[in-house]
Amino acid sequence: MTALPIVIVAAIADNGVIGDDNRLIWRLKTDLRHFRSLTLGRPVLMGRKTFLSIGKPLPGRETIVLTRDLAYRPEGVHVAHALDEALLRAQRLGADMGADSVAVAGGAEIYRQALPLADRLELTLVHAAPEGDAVFPDWDRNAFDAGARESHPRSPDDEHPFTFATFRRRV
């Protein structure tokens, strides 16, 4: 089985903040549609707190929840207790689904663990500096080539301007 690329999908404010009190801190409908397009038909790995903030498995995707809680068993998702176990499960599920990648959808600790393994970053760079308690981890920008960028202005559906940016790991 050929390993599927690992793709980190995250929305990050200019100050690095990605969330506060386990919730989204902005309203960006365009980004939610983008997230859906990047994850639909793929296995999506997330931490327990991120899953709890969503509240249910994501339709059209296989959700893998990474948790240290051995008793945690939500219905309709796969549970793993270590990143390597979660990624192995994601690779198998992705192969069964005919997926082209595995998506990592947060939170901060999961991003920190997965960054050294990521083949691609699909980032929404939110041009705001909100308060928050969850921050995207520092990452080595020299290890990635910047790819496509698409800027979006503030609009009735999007409360902040933002940029979709792709970064691919250098070989």
Order of alpha helices (4+ residues) and beta strands (2+ residues): beta-beta-alpha-beta-alpha-beta-beta-alpha-beta-alpha-beta-beta-beta-beta
